Amino acid sequence: MEFIIIIVIVIASWIILGFAYQDIVKRQAFQHARKLTKEKGILNAGSGSSRSLTAKRIASSPLVRVNIDISCKETPHCLQGDLNKKLPFPDKSFDVYYISHVLEHLNNPETAMREAQRVADWVIVVLPPKWAITNWLDPDHKRIYSKRDIKILEKKYPGIKVFS
């Protein structure tokens, strides 16, 4: 019985640590996006209302000109759209395309990255770390990005910065 309790405590700690770590990474990535922002602002991709408190704060930031998500419920200045498809914006409409914890859910991450580069000067991608238990347990994750995968992404799509 004690062994089971220890296992439960270890797993719970792993989950809590994972969420805390990912929240810190999101904040660091958005700080980087803020530094890159000049006058055109930020396109916050995948900004739905069912996200974390940090994600909600980011969606409400005055630097975010547009939030885009498949569902816009309770998200300020949001445009409903599918990140697997061409975006309804002219080329280089934004200083920064910020996408956090979304790429791993997409059927066509390549389309999303090409569109990100097309509509913004800079692209900031936040991915869950491979070790995070939530990464493995989420049935909506279509892929898990390793450090090698991240290096390939950054090489294939110049001008993007990946935080994980």
N, CA, C and O atoms as a DFTB+ gen file, in Angstrom:
656 C
 N C O
     1  1       0.823      -1.200       0.000
     2  2       0.000       0.000       0.000
     3  2       0.864       1.261       0.000
     4  3       0.576       2.216      -0.722
     5  1       1.934       1.260       0.820
     6  2       2.819       2.423       0.862
     7  2       3.464       2.674      -0.498
     8  3       3.664       3.821      -0.898
     9  1       3.785       1.599      -1.197
    10  2       4.395       1.724      -2.516
    11  2       3.450       2.445      -3.480
    12  3       3.887       3.307      -4.242
    13  1       2.189       2.108      -3.452
    14  2       1.189       2.744      -4.316
    15  2       1.079       4.224      -3.984
    16  3       0.997       5.055      -4.888
    17  1       1.077       4.563      -2.709
    18  2       1.010       5.970      -2.293
    19  2       2.226       6.733      -2.809
    20  3       2.097       7.859      -3.291
    21  1       3.390       6.130      -2.712
    22  2       4.614       6.769      -3.201
    23  2       4.524       6.991      -4.715
    24  3       4.890       8.059      -5.206
    25  1       4.047       6.005      -5.441
    26  2       3.894       6.125      -6.896
    27  2       2.923       7.258      -7.239
    28  3       3.197       8.057      -8.135
    29  1       1.807       7.330      -6.541
    30  2       0.814       8.392      -6.781
    31  2       1.432       9.764      -6.504
    32  3       1.225      10.702      -7.273
    33  1       2.180       9.885      -5.425
    34  2       2.832      11.159      -5.086
    35  2       3.847      11.544      -6.157
    36  3       3.917      12.708      -6.552
    37  1       4.628      10.584      -6.629
    38  2       5.629      10.858      -7.671
    39  2       4.945      11.317      -8.959
    40  3       5.377      12.294      -9.572
    41  1       3.900      10.635      -9.369
    42  2       3.188      11.006     -10.597
    43  2       2.538      12.377     -10.451
    44  3       2.625      13.202     -11.360
    45  1       1.890      12.628      -9.321
    46  2       1.267      13.932      -9.084
    47  2       2.318      15.044      -9.106
    48  3       2.078      16.111      -9.671
    49  1       3.462      14.803      -8.504
    50  2       4.546      15.787      -8.495
    51  2       5.053      16.041      -9.911
    52  3       5.334      17.182     -10.277
    53  1       5.168      14.991     -10.699
    54  2       5.624      15.097     -12.083
    55  2       4.652      15.969     -12.889
    56  3       5.072      16.823     -13.668
    57  1       3.355      15.743     -12.691
    58  2       2.338      16.531     -13.398
    59  2       2.413      18.003     -12.976
    60  3       2.413      18.890     -13.830
    61  1       2.475      18.263     -11.686
    62  2       2.540      19.641     -11.183
    63  2       3.803      20.336     -11.677
    64  3       3.752      21.486     -12.116
    65  1       4.931      19.645     -11.607
    66  2       6.187      20.207     -12.094
    67  2       6.091      20.524     -13.587
    68  3       6.558      21.570     -14.036
    69  1       5.494      19.629     -14.339
    70  2       5.321      19.834     -15.786
    71  2       4.515      21.073     -16.090
    72  3       4.902      21.865     -16.949
    73  1       3.384      21.262     -15.393
    74  2       2.558      22.450     -15.614
    75  2       3.297      23.718     -15.225
    76  3       3.227      24.717     -15.941
    77  1       4.003      23.697     -14.107
    78  2       4.749      24.876     -13.655
    79  2       5.848      25.220     -14.654
    80  3       6.018      26.385     -15.016
    81  1       6.585      24.225     -15.095
    82  2       7.655      24.440     -16.063
    83  2       7.096      25.028     -17.364
    84  3       7.643      25.993     -17.899
    85  1       6.009      24.443     -17.867
    86  2       5.421      24.901     -19.122
    87  2       4.896      26.327     -19.009
    88  3       4.960      27.086     -19.975
    89  1       4.383      26.694     -17.851
    90  2       3.910      28.061     -17.633
    91  2       5.080      29.047     -17.687
    92  3       4.957      30.122     -18.275
    93  1       6.189      28.693     -17.089
    94  2       7.385      29.541     -17.119
    95  2       7.870      29.711     -18.557
    96  3       8.214      30.818     -18.972
    97  1       7.899      28.627     -19.308
    98  2       8.356      28.673     -20.697
    99  2       7.432      29.566     -21.541
   100  3       7.911      30.350     -22.360
   101  1       6.121      29.450     -21.345
   102  2       5.175      30.316     -22.073
   103  2       5.455      31.785     -21.799
   104  3       5.455      32.606     -22.717
   105  1       5.692      32.114     -20.536
   106  2       5.980      33.509     -20.180
   107  2       7.273      33.989     -20.826
   108  3       7.328      35.105     -21.342
   109  1       8.317      33.159     -20.803
   110  2       9.587      33.532     -21.427
   111  2       9.414      33.745     -22.930
   112  3       9.948      34.700     -23.493
   113  1       8.677      32.865     -23.563
   114  2       8.452      32.972     -25.007
   115  2       7.686      34.252     -25.335
   116  3       8.008      34.938     -26.306
   117  1       6.676      34.574     -24.531
   118  2       5.904      35.782     -24.807
   119  2       6.742      37.032     -24.535
   120  3       6.597      38.034     -25.236
   121  1       7.611      36.984     -23.534
   122  2       8.530      38.106     -23.298
   123  2       9.408      38.326     -24.534
   124  3       9.651      39.464     -24.937
   125  1       9.872      37.244     -25.122
   126  2      10.676      37.344     -26.344
   127  2       9.833      37.949     -27.472
   128  3      10.310      38.810     -28.211
   129  1       8.592      37.501     -27.601
   130  2       7.690      38.048     -28.629
   131  2       7.480      39.549     -28.415
   132  3       7.461      40.316     -29.379
   133  1       7.324      39.964     -27.175
   134  2       7.136      41.391     -26.870
   135  2       8.329      42.222     -27.336
   136  3       8.159      43.323     -27.860
   137  1       9.540      41.689     -27.144
   138  2      10.752      42.405     -27.551
   139  2      10.828      42.566     -29.070
   140  3      11.387      43.544     -29.565
   141  1      10.273      41.615     -29.799
   142  2      10.308      41.653     -31.263
   143  2       9.197      42.514     -31.858
   144  3       9.236      42.847     -33.042
   145  1       8.219      42.872     -31.048
   146  2       7.054      43.594     -31.533
   147  2       7.352      45.074     -31.705
   148  3       7.863      45.736     -30.801
   149  1       7.021      45.573     -32.885
   150  2       7.225      46.994     -33.198
   151  2       5.859      47.680     -33.280
   152  3       5.326      48.135     -32.268
   153  1       5.300      47.750     -34.485
   154  2       4.024      48.459     -34.659
   155  2       2.884      47.582     -35.162
   156  3       1.716      47.932     -34.991
   157  1       3.208      46.435     -35.787
   158  2       2.153      45.600     -36.364
   159  2       1.528      44.648     -35.358
   160  3       0.454      44.104     -35.614
   161  1       2.167      44.438     -34.236
   162  2       1.600      43.616     -33.182
   163  2       1.788      42.124     -33.373
   164  3       2.545      41.665     -34.228
   165  1       1.071      41.388     -32.543
   166  2       1.220      39.926     -32.452
   167  2      -0.060      39.241     -32.911
   168  3      -1.162      39.656     -32.554
   169  1       0.099      38.191     -33.702
   170  2      -0.994      37.268     -34.005
   171  2      -0.812      36.094     -33.058
   172  3       0.191      35.383     -33.131
   173  1      -1.775      35.888     -32.170
   174  2      -1.728      34.805     -31.188
   175  2      -2.545      33.643     -31.737
   176  3      -3.776      33.686     -31.742
   177  1      -1.859      32.611     -32.196
   178  2      -2.509      31.485     -32.869
   179  2      -2.830      30.365     -31.890
   180  3      -1.972      29.942     -31.114
   181  1      -4.072      29.888     -31.932
   182  2      -4.492      28.822     -31.039
   183  2      -4.739      29.337     -29.639
   184  3      -4.253      28.762     -28.665
   185  1      -5.484      30.404     -29.536
   186  2      -5.627      31.161     -28.282
   187  2      -6.928      30.902     -27.548
   188  3      -7.387      31.765     -26.799
   189  1      -7.526      29.763     -27.733
   190  2      -8.854      29.476     -27.204
   191  2      -9.048      29.687     -25.711
   192  3      -8.084      29.750     -24.947
   193  1     -10.281      29.791     -25.317
   194  2     -10.638      30.144     -23.942
   195  2     -10.402      29.016     -22.941
   196  3     -10.397      29.261     -21.735
   197  1     -10.211      27.810     -23.405
   198  2     -10.030      26.693     -22.475
   199  2      -8.566      26.532     -22.082
   200  3      -8.149      25.459     -21.645
   201  1      -7.809      27.572     -22.236
   202  2      -6.376      27.517     -22.012
   203  2      -6.034      27.933     -20.578
   204  3      -6.924      28.226     -19.780
   205  1      -4.749      27.954     -20.265
   206  2      -4.270      28.305     -18.927
   207  2      -4.468      29.790     -18.633
   208  3      -4.774      30.576     -19.529
   209  1      -4.290      30.161     -17.374
   210  2      -4.391      31.561     -16.976
   211  2      -3.357      32.405     -17.716
   212  3      -3.660      33.519     -18.145
   213  1      -2.148      31.887     -17.867
   214  2      -1.111      32.616     -18.612
   215  2      -1.541      32.812     -20.060
   216  3      -1.364      33.896     -20.615
   217  1      -2.095      31.791     -20.671
   218  2      -2.557      31.905     -22.059
   219  2      -3.675      32.941     -22.173
   220  3      -3.735      33.680     -23.155
   221  1      -4.549      32.999     -21.190
   222  2      -5.626      33.999     -21.205
   223  2      -5.062      35.412     -21.070
   224  3      -5.546      36.340     -21.717
   225  1      -4.041      35.573     -20.230
   226  2      -3.394      36.884     -20.087
   227  2      -2.741      37.303     -21.393
   228  3      -2.831      38.462     -21.798
   229  1      -2.088      36.364     -22.044
   230  2      -1.447      36.658     -23.328
   231  2      -2.499      37.079     -24.349
   232  3      -2.304      38.057     -25.070
   233  1      -3.607      36.352     -24.414
   234  2      -4.681      36.670     -25.365
   235  2      -5.239      38.072     -25.127
   236  3      -5.729      38.707     -26.062
   237  1      -5.172      38.556     -23.900
   238  2      -5.700      39.880     -23.550
   239  2      -4.653      40.991     -23.634
   240  3      -4.972      42.158     -23.404
   241  1      -3.423      40.643     -23.958
   242  2      -2.354      41.636     -24.020
   243  2      -2.659      42.698     -25.081
   244  3      -3.149      42.366     -26.160
   245  1      -2.377      43.963     -24.787
   246  2      -2.591      45.014     -25.790
   247  2      -1.704      44.851     -27.032
   248  3      -2.010      45.420     -28.080
   249  1      -0.630      44.095     -26.932
   250  2       0.238      43.863     -28.087
   251  2      -0.359      42.857     -29.064
   252  3       0.031      42.817     -30.231
   253  1      -1.313      42.035     -28.588
   254  2      -1.954      41.043     -29.446
   255  2      -3.054      41.740     -30.243
   256  3      -4.059      42.187     -29.690
   257  1      -2.839      41.821     -31.545
   258  2      -3.824      42.468     -32.433
   259  2      -4.976      41.529     -32.750
   260  3      -6.133      41.944     -32.826
   261  1      -4.633      40.223     -32.940
   262  2      -5.650      39.231     -33.291
   263  2      -5.323      37.929     -32.582
   264  3      -4.173      37.490     -32.555
   265  1      -6.352      37.318     -32.007
   266  2      -6.283      35.944     -31.536
   267  2      -7.014      35.116     -32.582
   268  3      -8.076      35.516     -33.058
   269  1      -6.462      33.982     -32.937
   270  2      -7.149      33.109     -33.892
   271  2      -7.212      31.707     -33.303
   272  3      -6.219      31.182     -32.798
   273  1      -8.392      31.114     -33.377
   274  2      -8.580      29.780     -32.816
   275  2      -9.766      29.122     -33.496
   276  3     -10.588      29.789     -34.125
   277  1      -9.842      27.822     -33.363
   278  2     -10.966      27.062     -33.914
   279  2     -12.257      27.406     -33.159
   280  3     -13.357      27.282     -33.699
   281  1     -12.101      27.843     -31.891
   282  2     -13.232      28.270     -31.076
   283  2     -12.848      29.567     -30.363
   284  3     -11.814      29.632     -29.698
   285  1     -13.673      30.584     -30.501
   286  2     -13.349      31.908     -29.947
   287  2     -14.091      32.236     -28.659
   288  3     -14.031      33.375     -28.195
   289  1     -14.767      31.299     -28.087
   290  2     -15.563      31.545     -26.889
   291  2     -14.735      32.247     -25.809
   292  3     -13.700      31.737     -25.378
   293  1     -15.198      33.415     -25.383
   294  2     -14.595      34.198     -24.304
   295  2     -13.158      34.650     -24.587
   296  3     -12.414      34.935     -23.648
   297  1     -12.759      34.722     -25.844
   298  2     -11.425      35.190     -26.201
   299  2     -11.553      36.564     -26.847
   300  3     -12.296      36.718     -27.816
   301  1     -10.840      37.572     -26.327
   302  2     -10.956      38.921     -26.887
   303  2     -10.396      39.009     -28.310
   304  3      -9.518      38.237     -28.697
   305  1     -10.925      39.972     -29.081
   306  2     -10.537      40.216     -30.486
   307  2     -10.068      38.937     -31.189
   308  3      -8.935      38.830     -31.659
   309  1     -10.999      37.973     -31.238
   310  2     -10.687      36.650     -31.785
   311  2     -11.365      36.432     -33.127
   312  3     -12.506      36.837     -33.350
   313  1     -10.632      35.786     -34.002
   314  2     -11.126      35.390     -35.304
   315  2     -11.155      33.870     -35.327
   316  3     -10.150      33.216     -35.046
   317  1     -12.313      33.312     -35.664
   318  2     -12.390      31.858     -35.738
   319  2     -11.707      31.403     -37.019
   320  3     -11.992      31.917     -38.101
   321  1     -10.803      30.432     -36.891
   322  2     -10.087      29.947     -38.056
   323  2      -9.367      28.645     -37.779
   324  3      -9.179      28.246     -36.630
   325  1      -8.968      27.992     -38.853
   326  2      -8.295      26.707     -38.787
   327  2      -6.823      26.904     -39.147
   328  3      -6.509      27.306     -40.267
   329  1      -5.931      26.627     -38.219
   330  2      -4.497      26.826     -38.439
   331  2      -3.899      25.801     -39.396
   332  3      -2.739      25.923     -39.790
   333  1      -4.681      24.794     -39.772
   334  2      -4.235      23.819     -40.760
   335  2      -4.377      24.351     -42.184
   336  3      -3.962      23.700     -43.143
   337  1      -4.977      25.555     -42.313
   338  2      -5.279      26.113     -43.636
   339  2      -4.657      27.494     -43.795
   340  3      -4.074      28.040     -42.858
   341  1      -4.789      28.045     -44.990
   342  2      -4.280      29.382     -45.294
   343  2      -4.999      30.405     -44.423
   344  3      -6.216      30.344     -44.247
   345  1      -4.235      31.338     -43.885
   346  2      -4.792      32.369     -43.006
   347  2      -5.297      33.559     -43.815
   348  3      -4.753      33.870     -44.875
   349  1      -6.337      34.225     -43.316
   350  2      -6.955      35.330     -44.071
   351  2      -6.274      36.690     -43.852
   352  3      -6.945      37.702     -43.650
   353  1      -4.947      36.699     -43.893
   354  2      -4.197      37.937     -43.679
   355  2      -3.209      38.137     -44.824
   356  3      -2.681      37.169     -45.370
   357  1      -2.960      39.402     -45.187
   358  2      -1.919      39.667     -46.191
   359  2      -0.532      39.306     -45.654
   360  3      -0.343      39.143     -44.449
   361  1       0.411      39.187     -46.550
   362  2       1.795      38.899     -46.176
   363  2       2.319      39.937     -45.190
   364  3       2.038      41.130     -45.309
   365  1       3.079      39.460     -44.222
   366  2       3.770      40.304     -43.233
   367  2       2.840      41.317     -42.552
   368  3       3.190      42.486     -42.392
   369  1       1.661      40.850     -42.158
   370  2       0.685      41.697     -41.456
   371  2       1.030      41.920     -39.994
   372  3       0.543      42.869     -39.380
   373  1       1.870      41.053     -39.427
   374  2       2.173      41.107     -37.995
   375  2       3.683      41.109     -37.774
   376  3       4.454      40.615     -38.597
   377  1       4.075      41.672     -36.649
   378  2       5.481      41.573     -36.259
   379  2       5.800      40.142     -35.845
   380  3       6.830      39.584     -36.225
   381  1       4.893      39.556     -35.054
   382  2       5.148      38.231     -34.470
   383  2       3.923      37.335     -34.597
   384  3       2.790      37.766     -34.380
   385  1       4.175      36.089     -34.951
   386  2       3.175      35.020     -34.917
   387  2       3.559      34.174     -33.711
   388  3       4.626      33.560     -33.692
   389  1       2.692      34.141     -32.709
   390  2       2.965      33.423     -31.458
   391  2       2.020      32.232     -31.386
   392  3       0.800      32.391     -31.432
   393  1       2.596      31.032     -31.272
   394  2       1.778      29.816     -31.211
   395  2       2.288      28.947     -30.068
   396  3       3.421      28.466     -30.099
   397  1       1.448      28.752     -29.067
   398  2       1.856      28.040     -27.864
   399  2       0.994      26.804     -27.627
   400  3      -0.229      26.890     -27.516
   401  1       1.652      25.671     -27.555
   402  2       0.997      24.393     -27.248
   403  2      -0.140      24.084     -28.223
   404  3      -1.225      23.656     -27.829
   405  1       0.141      24.313     -29.495
   406  2      -0.861      24.082     -30.536
   407  2      -0.312      23.197     -31.655
   408  3      -1.023      22.335     -32.171
   409  1       0.940      23.408     -32.028
   410  2       1.519      22.715     -33.178
   411  2       1.364      21.197     -33.071
   412  3       1.133      20.518     -34.071
   413  1       1.493      20.679     -31.862
   414  2       1.405      19.226     -31.666
   415  2      -0.012      18.685     -31.874
   416  3      -0.211      17.473     -31.954
   417  1      -0.999      19.589     -31.962
   418  2      -2.397      19.190     -32.179
   419  2      -2.800      19.206     -33.657
   420  3      -3.821      18.627     -34.029
   421  1      -2.012      19.856     -34.484
   422  2      -2.418      20.112     -35.867
   423  2      -2.184      18.928     -36.790
   424  3      -1.208      18.190     -36.654
   425  1      -3.110      18.764     -37.735
   426  2      -2.938      17.741     -38.771
   427  2      -1.856      18.148     -39.760
   428  3      -1.146      17.300     -40.301
   429  1      -1.733      19.461     -39.996
   430  2      -0.783      19.980     -40.981
   431  2       0.129      21.027     -40.358
   432  3      -0.016      22.210     -40.663
   433  1       1.063      20.638     -39.497
   434  2       1.934      21.637     -38.886
   435  2       2.810      22.360     -39.916
   436  3       3.216      23.500     -39.693
   437  1       3.099      21.700     -41.037
   438  2       3.900      22.341     -42.086
   439  2       3.149      23.532     -42.671
   440  3       3.739      24.588     -42.897
   441  1       1.859      23.369     -42.916
   442  2       1.040      24.480     -43.418
   443  2       1.027      25.612     -42.409
   444  3       1.162      26.779     -42.778
   445  1       0.867      25.278     -41.150
   446  2       0.849      26.307     -40.101
   447  2       2.164      27.074     -40.066
   448  3       2.158      28.294     -39.907
   449  1       3.282      26.388     -40.212
   450  2       4.585      27.062     -40.167
   451  2       4.810      27.931     -41.402
   452  3       5.339      29.037     -41.295
   453  1       4.408      27.433     -42.579
   454  2       4.538      28.255     -43.794
   455  2       3.679      29.510     -43.694
   456  3       4.116      30.603     -44.057
   457  1       2.464      29.345     -43.202
   458  2       1.567      30.495     -43.044
   459  2       2.088      31.465     -41.991
   460  3       1.963      32.680     -42.145
   461  1       2.667      30.937     -40.931
   462  2       3.249      31.788     -39.893
   463  2       4.345      32.664     -40.484
   464  3       4.395      33.868     -40.234
   465  1       5.215      32.051     -41.263
   466  2       6.296      32.816     -41.891
   467  2       5.753      33.832     -42.894
   468  3       6.323      34.911     -43.059
   469  1       4.670      33.494     -43.551
   470  2       4.099      34.399     -44.547
   471  2       3.487      35.638     -43.899
   472  3       3.679      36.752     -44.388
   473  1       2.743      35.450     -42.789
   474  2       1.978      36.569     -42.227
   475  2       2.736      37.390     -41.182
   476  3       2.252      38.440     -40.762
   477  1       3.926      36.926     -40.751
   478  2       4.652      37.648     -39.699
   479  2       6.146      37.709     -39.993
   480  3       6.700      36.881     -40.716
   481  1       6.769      38.714     -39.408
   482  2       8.216      38.871     -39.538
   483  2       8.970      37.849     -38.697
   484  3      10.040      37.382     -39.089
   485  1       8.411      37.504     -37.539
   486  2       9.030      36.565     -36.605
   487  2       7.994      35.533     -36.172
   488  3       6.797      35.816     -36.129
   489  1       8.474      34.329     -35.850
   490  2       7.580      33.257     -35.394
   491  2       8.128      32.694     -34.092
   492  3       9.282      32.274     -34.015
   493  1       7.276      32.693     -33.067
   494  2       7.618      32.112     -31.767
   495  2       6.719      30.897     -31.555
   496  3       5.493      31.008     -31.566
   497  1       7.345      29.740     -31.363
   498  2       6.622      28.480     -31.161
   499  2       6.928      27.971     -29.756
   500  3       8.088      27.908     -29.349
   501  1       5.889      27.610     -29.026
   502  2       6.068      26.986     -27.715
   503  2       5.520      25.562     -27.814
   504  3       4.367      25.345     -28.186
   505  1       6.372      24.606     -27.474
   506  2       5.981      23.195     -27.501
   507  2       6.140      22.595     -26.116
   508  3       7.043      22.982     -25.375
   509  1       5.276      21.656     -25.756
   510  2       5.489      20.983     -24.473
   511  2       6.752      20.146     -24.540
   512  3       7.050      19.562     -25.582
   513  1       7.501      20.078     -23.442
   514  2       8.707      19.255     -23.459
   515  2       8.346      17.775     -23.597
   516  3       7.292      17.330     -23.143
   517  1       9.230      17.039     -24.223
   518  2       8.969      15.620     -24.469
   519  2       8.720      14.855     -23.166
   520  3       7.949      13.896     -23.144
   521  1       9.372      15.281     -22.084
   522  2       9.266      14.556     -20.816
   523  2       7.953      14.818     -20.065
   524  3       7.640      14.094     -19.120
   525  1       7.189      15.825     -20.461
   526  2       5.967      16.168     -19.723
   527  2       4.918      15.065     -19.879
   528  3       4.576      14.675     -20.996
   529  1       4.423      14.578     -18.770
   530  2       3.452      13.473     -18.800
   531  2       2.181      13.867     -19.549
   532  3       1.554      13.033     -20.203
   533  1       1.803      15.149     -19.449
   534  2       0.605      15.621     -20.153
   535  2       0.790      15.508     -21.661
   536  3      -0.185      15.346     -22.395
   537  1       2.021      15.592     -22.124
   538  2       2.326      15.436     -23.541
   539  2       1.950      14.034     -24.022
   540  3       1.439      13.862     -25.129
   541  1       2.204      13.066     -23.199
   542  2       1.952      11.670     -23.561
   543  2       0.499      11.256     -23.339
   544  3      -0.006      10.366     -24.023
   545  1      -0.165      11.896     -22.393
   546  2      -1.527      11.486     -22.040
   547  2      -2.612      12.185     -22.850
   548  3      -3.749      11.716     -22.885
   549  1      -2.282      13.299     -23.502
   550  2      -3.292      14.060     -24.237
   551  2      -3.635      13.324     -25.534
   552  3      -2.787      13.208     -26.419
   553  1      -4.867      12.828     -25.653
   554  2      -5.232      12.068     -26.858
   555  2      -5.299      12.942     -28.112
   556  3      -5.315      12.420     -29.227
   557  1      -5.340      14.281     -27.940
   558  2      -5.391      15.182     -29.091
   559  2      -4.014      15.505     -29.661
   560  3      -3.917      16.147     -30.707
   561  1      -2.952      15.071     -28.992
   562  2      -1.609      15.305     -29.523
   563  2      -1.364      14.341     -30.680
   564  3      -1.434      13.122     -30.527
   565  1      -1.081      14.917     -31.823
   566  2      -0.825      14.113     -33.016
   567  2       0.650      13.734     -33.118
   568  3       1.005      12.768     -33.795
   569  1       1.513      14.508     -32.435
   570  2       2.954      14.226     -32.433
   571  2       3.585      14.798     -31.187
   572  3       3.059      15.721     -30.566
   573  1       4.718      14.233     -30.836
   574  2       5.519      14.709     -29.712
   575  2       6.866      15.123     -30.290
   576  3       7.530      14.335     -30.964
   577  1       7.261      16.353     -30.023
   578  2       8.487      16.901     -30.598
   579  2       9.683      16.656     -29.678
   580  3       9.670      17.039     -28.509
   581  1      10.703      16.018     -30.221
   582  2      11.956      15.806     -29.491
   583  2      12.876      17.002     -29.741
   584  3      12.561      17.870     -30.555
   585  1      14.005      17.048     -29.046
   586  2      14.996      18.108     -29.290
   587  2      15.467      18.061     -30.742
   588  3      15.679      19.104     -31.360
   589  1      15.628      16.879     -31.277
   590  2      16.033      16.723     -32.686
   591  2      14.957      17.300     -33.608
   592  3      15.277      18.010     -34.561
   593  1      13.696      17.003     -33.333
   594  2      12.588      17.538     -34.140
   595  2      12.579      19.068     -34.112
   596  3      12.318      19.717     -35.124
   597  1      12.868      19.628     -32.943
   598  2      12.879      21.087     -32.793
   599  2      14.009      21.690     -33.628
   600  3      13.811      22.712     -34.284
   601  1      15.177      21.076     -33.611
   602  2      16.301      21.571     -34.428
   603  2      15.946      21.511     -35.911
   604  3      16.288      22.419     -36.669
   605  1      15.271      20.458     -36.323
   606  2      14.841      20.324     -37.718
   607  2      13.848      21.431     -38.066
   608  3      13.951      22.043     -39.130
   609  1      12.893      21.691     -37.182
   610  2      11.917      22.768     -37.395
   611  2      12.615      24.111     -37.582
   612  3      12.313      24.854     -38.516
   613  1      13.549      24.412     -36.684
   614  2      14.240      25.706     -36.733
   615  2      15.104      25.833     -37.993
   616  3      15.276      26.930     -38.523
   617  1      15.635      24.724     -38.461
   618  2      16.439      24.763     -39.684
   619  2      15.554      24.874     -40.925
   620  3      15.874      25.606     -41.862
   621  1      14.460      24.155     -40.925
   622  2      13.556      24.130     -42.082
   623  2      12.822      25.460     -42.257
   624  3      12.548      25.878     -43.382
   625  1      12.505      26.123     -41.143
   626  2      11.748      27.380     -41.188
   627  2      12.576      28.492     -40.554
   628  3      12.416      28.783     -39.369
   629  1      13.457      29.113     -41.328
   630  2      14.292      30.190     -40.770
   631  2      13.427      31.319     -40.203
   632  3      12.360      31.630     -40.733
   633  1      13.906      31.917     -39.126
   634  2      13.165      33.023     -38.511
   635  2      12.217      32.583     -37.416
   636  3      11.540      33.417     -36.815
   637  1      12.155      31.265     -37.140
   638  2      11.328      30.839     -36.022
   639  2      12.225      30.533     -34.830
   640  3      13.383      30.139     -34.972
   641  1      11.654      30.725     -33.670
   642  2      12.343      30.411     -32.409
   643  2      11.410      29.490     -31.647
   644  3      10.244      29.818     -31.425
   645  1      11.926      28.334     -31.247
   646  2      11.125      27.353     -30.521
   647  2      11.531      27.356     -29.068
   648  3      12.713      27.293     -28.732
   649  1      10.521      27.431     -28.204
   650  2      10.703      27.310     -26.760
   651  2      10.054      26.003     -26.340
   652  3       8.933      25.704     -26.751
   653  1      10.763      25.212     -25.512
   654  2      10.204      23.944     -25.062
   655  2      10.775      23.586     -23.702
   656  3      10.430      22.546     -23.142
